[in-house]
Amino acid sequence: MREVVMLIVVILPLFAGMLMPMLPFRTRKEMLVYLETAVCINSLLVLYLLFNVPEGTLTLFRFTGNLSVTFRMDGMGAVYAGLLAVLWPLAMLYSFEYMKHEDNEGSFFLFYLITYGVTLGIALSENILTMYFFFEMLSLVTLPLVLHTRTREAVLAARTYLYYMLGGAAFAFIGMVFILVYGTTSSFVAGGVLDMGNMGEKSDMLLLIYVLCFCGFSVKTAMWPFSSWLPKAGAAPTPVTGLLHAAAVVNTGAFAVLRVTYYSFGTQLLKGTWAQKLVMALVIFTIVYGCSRALKETHIKRRLAWSTVSNLSYVLFGAVLMTPLGLQGAMAHMLFHSFMKMCSFFCAGAVICQTDRHYVHELNGLGWKMPKVFGCFTVSALALMGVPGLCGFVSKWYLAKAAVSDGNRLAYVGVGALMASALLTAIYMMDIVIRAFCPGKDFDGAVNEKVRDVDWKMWAPLAFFAAAMLYFGLHSGPVMRALENILTE
């Protein structure tokens, strides 16, 4: 029974989304009730699985040999699935208010709902073939969301998005093939699946394949030099960019990197090699590069996009440390960053929706007209900076602790990058907060006279994210212990 529920949570959003064009909704409200009900039911089923973890697997298709599309909920998959189950109902609720002024609302929600099921397919993948299958399906179902507005900017962004995703898929496919050839199984197994006795003198070749595979999956995290697609994707509506940057696309890239590093190739083969040093150098550079680009960016959503480029590399940094503590820190930051970035993006979207202002210099004085929005944004800004008492500090602390404990000299450079990133993040995030609440003596408040704060459908998700950041910052012990137990089981 519980194994069947794993299949249901993947296919329910897919079928619910595909049914939308055939359902005779008489009013917009009926459509919204249908959407939120479908998402909430699916999330409740995911939460049921978290408390009643299936012991077995469920095979949907079997092709030949060990090639199959199979689902299983292990510790890492449970963490990611639980995160999606919490975020998606709130994101859907937020999008109802945001999208009421947009065209093609029906097609937007169709793909928005389908994306939920596809992302859960990645979280519940039992083997690398299943993960790759849903990983590429995710690129296809999110492409119409990036293209949604049909503007020239959106078309160019969608084209860039597609090119990068196809290139990343090619490199990831190479890695998958070599794992299937040299692995003892296609399943994800803690410690890796490569048959060390069967490799002979092919270890250097496999290290090269790991680097290619790492880069292929990291395209979705926008690691340098594959970063440019993410800021361009800001042409999509904010509910899309929020999920792109905080839950669906970028997190799946980081999740896939963690899977292939710890559960396919294995740290026994990788740790201490030139391959580890190369990918770590790329990740460290991206941490600083993303923050530097965010600092000079004046468009609100693109500034937050470059911030995502930097922060997702924190997760990759934990992955390439190739230690249990590094994996724990990486998973913690993937969780906490989702709340931080979802909140900041949704705050930016609320401002755009209410004021049609897209640039940082246009935000002067808005904090007093939209206190709910900018109050939540301030919490997310402080959390992204790593201020103690908020969740961002916790995950960054564990990553720094893992790097220092590792003793790798390049890892020490990574700690320096984390500190530099915290400083740059403070500058580009607090710049927005200060402009919103302290516009200066010569500011003419009349320009904001007609601005109003958001209604409950937008504010409720923001308040939840802000509360979650504070709660996990003050009570991180149970979460970190749970992650330690799950990832070492």
ROROMI-122298 format. One record per residue (C-alpha): x, y, z. Coordinates in steps of 0.5 Angstrom, whole numbers, plus 500, padded with zeros to 3 digits. Layout:
<pts>
    x    y    z
    X    Y    Z
...
</pts>
This chain:
<pts>
    x    y    z
  500  500  500
  505  505  502
  509  503  496
  503  505  491
  503  512  495
  510  513  492
  507  513  485
  501  516  487
  504  523  489
  508  523  483
  503  522  478
  497  525  481
  500  532  480
  501  530  473
  494  528  471
  491  533  475
  495  538  471
  493  535  464
  486  534  466
  485  542  467
  484  544  460
  478  538  460
  474  541  466
  469  546  465
  471  551  470
  465  556  471
  469  561  475
  476  563  476
  475  561  484
  473  554  482
  479  553  478
  483  556  484
  480  551  489
  481  545  484
  489  547  484
  490  548  491
  486  542  493
  490  538  488
  496  540  491
  494  540  498
  492  533  498
  498  531  494
  502  534  500
  499  531  505
  500  524  502
  508  526  502
  507  527  509
  504  521  510
  510  517  507
  515  521  511
  511  518  518
  510  511  514
  516  510  510
  515  505  505
  520  499  506
  520  497  499
  521  499  492
  516  500  487
  518  499  479
  514  503  474
  518  500  468
  523  495  467
  527  496  460
  533  491  461
  537  488  466
  538  493  471
  535  499  467
  528  501  471
  524  507  473
  523  505  480
  521  509  486
  524  509  493
  524  513  499
  530  513  503
  533  519  508
  535  524  503
  529  523  498
  525  524  504
  528  530  506
  527  533  499
  520  531  498
  518  534  505
  521  540  503
  517  540  496
  511  538  500
  511  544  505
  513  549  499
  508  548  494
  502  549  497
  504  556  499
  507  557  492
  501  556  489
  497  560  494
  501  566  493
  501  565  485
  493  566  485
  494  573  487
  500  574  483
  497  571  476
  490  574  476
  493  580  472
  497  575  467
  494  572  461
  494  565  459
  493  563  467
  490  556  465
  496  554  461
  501  557  467
  497  553  472
  497  547  468
  505  546  468
  506  549  475
  502  543  477
  505  538  473
  512  541  475
  510  539  482
  510  531  481
  516  531  476
  520  534  482
  517  529  487
  519  524  482
  527  526  482
  526  526  490
  523  519  490
  528  516  485
  531  509  487
  536  509  481
  540  514  477
  536  512  471
  530  514  474
  533  521  477
  535  522  470
  529  521  467
  525  526  471
  531  531  471
  530  532  464
  522  532  464
  523  537  469
  527  541  464
  521  540  459
  515  542  463
  519  548  466
  520  551  459
  513  553  458
  513  557  465
  520  561  463
  516  562  456
  510  564  459
  509  572  458
  511  571  450
  515  577  450
  522  578  447
  526  577  453
  522  571  455
  523  568  448
  531  569  449
  531  567  456
  527  560  454
  532  559  449
  538  560  453
  535  556  458
  533  550  453
  541  550  450
  544  550  457
  539  544  460
  540  540  453
  548  541  454
  548  539  462
  543  533  460
  549  531  455
  554  531  460
  550  528  465
  548  522  461
  555  520  460
  556  520  467
  550  515  468
  552  511  462
  559  510  466
  556  508  472
  551  503  469
  557  500  466
  562  500  472
  557  500  477
  555  494  481
  548  496  481
  544  502  478
  541  504  485
  543  509  490
  547  506  495
  551  510  501
  558  510  499
  557  509  492
  556  503  487
  563  503  483
  566  496  482
  573  498  484
  576  491  482
  573  492  475
  576  499  474
  583  497  473
  587  503  470
  581  506  469
  581  510  475
  583  517  472
  578  516  466
  572  515  471
  575  521  475
  574  525  468
  567  522  467
  565  525  474
  567  532  473
  563  532  467
  557  529  470
  558  534  476
  558  539  471
  552  537  467
  548  536  473
  551  543  476
  548  547  470
  541  547  473
  545  550  480
  547  555  475
  555  554  477
  560  558  473
  561  558  467
  554  556  466
  551  561  470
  548  566  465
  541  562  464
  539  563  471
  538  571  471
  535  571  464
  530  566  467
  527  572  471
  523  574  465
  518  569  468
  513  571  473
  515  571  480
  511  565  482
  516  561  477
  522  564  479
  521  563  486
  520  556  485
  526  556  480
  531  559  485
  528  556  491
  525  549  490
  525  546  483
  530  547  478
  536  549  482
  535  544  488
  534  538  483
  541  540  480
  544  540  487
  540  534  490
  543  530  483
  550  532  485
  549  530  492
  546  523  489
  552  522  484
  557  524  489
  555  520  495
  551  514  492
  554  513  485
  561  514  484
  563  514  492
  567  519  496
  572  513  496
  574  514  489
  574  521  489
  576  524  495
  584  527  495
  584  527  487
  585  532  482
  577  531  480
  575  533  487
  580  539  487
  578  542  480
  570  541  482
  572  545  489
  575  550  485
  569  551  481
  565  552  486
  569  556  491
  570  561  485
  562  561  484
  561  563  491
  564  569  490
  563  570  483
  555  570  484
  555  575  490
  560  580  486
  555  580  480
  549  581  485
  552  587  488
  553  591  481
  546  588  479
  540  594  479
  534  589  477
  531  586  483
  530  579  481
  536  579  477
  540  581  483
  536  575  487
  538  571  482
  545  572  482
  545  571  490
  542  564  488
  548  563  484
  552  564  490
  548  560  495
  547  554  491
  554  553  490
  554  553  498
  551  546  497
  555  544  492
  561  546  497
  558  541  502
  558  536  497
  565  536  494
  568  536  501
  566  529  501
  565  528  508
  559  526  512
  559  533  516
  560  536  509
  553  532  506
  550  534  513
  551  542  512
  550  541  504
  543  538  506
  541  543  511
  543  549  507
  539  546  501
  533  546  506
  534  553  509
  536  557  503
  529  554  500
  525  558  505
  530  564  505
  530  565  497
  523  563  496
  521  569  501
  526  574  498
  523  573  491
  516  573  493
  517  579  497
  520  582  490
  514  579  486
  509  583  491
  513  589  490
  512  588  482
  505  586  483
  503  592  487
  507  598  484
  510  595  477
  517  597  480
  523  593  478
  529  596  480
  533  597  486
  533  605  486
  525  605  485
  524  602  492
  525  608  496
  520  609  502
  516  603  500
  518  600  507
  513  604  510
  507  603  505
  508  595  505
  511  594  512
  508  586  511
  512  585  505
  519  589  507
  519  586  514
  519  579  511
  524  581  506
  528  584  512
  528  577  515
  530  574  509
  536  579  508
  539  578  515
  538  570  514
  542  570  507
  547  574  511
  548  569  516
  546  573  522
  546  568  528
  539  567  530
  536  565  523
  537  559  519
  542  562  514
  547  562  520
  546  555  522
  547  552  515
  553  556  514
  556  554  520
  556  547  519
  559  548  512
  565  552  515
  566  547  521
  566  541  515
  571  545  511
  576  546  517
  575  539  520
  577  536  513
  584  539  513
  584  540  506
  588  547  504
  583  548  498
  577  547  503
  580  553  508
  580  557  501
  572  556  501
  571  558  508
  574  565  506
  570  565  500
  564  564  505
  566  570  509
  567  574  503
  560  572  501
  557  574  507
  560  581  507
  558  582  500
  551  579  501
  550  584  507
  551  590  502
  547  588  496
  541  585  501
  541  591  506
  542  596  500
  534  594  499
  532  594  506
  535  601  507
  532  604  501
  525  602  503
  526  604  510
  531  610  510
  530  614  503
  533  620  505
  531  627  507
  530  629  500
  525  624  498
  518  626  496
  513  621  499
  508  623  494
  511  618  489
  508  612  494
  502  615  496
  497  610  492
  502  604  494
  498  599  498
  500  593  502
  499  586  499
  493  581  501
  493  575  505
  494  570  499
  501  574  498
  502  575  505
  501  569  509
  506  565  505
  511  570  506
  509  570  514
  510  563  514
  517  563  511
  519  569  515
  517  565  521
  520  558  519
  527  562  518
  527  565  525
  524  558  528
  530  554  525
  535  559  527
  533  558  534
  531  551  534
  536  548  529
  538  542  534
  533  537  532
  533  539  525
  541  538  525
  540  531  529
  535  529  524
  539  530  518
  545  527  521
  541  520  523
  538  520  516
  544  521  512
  548  516  516
  543  511  516
</pts>
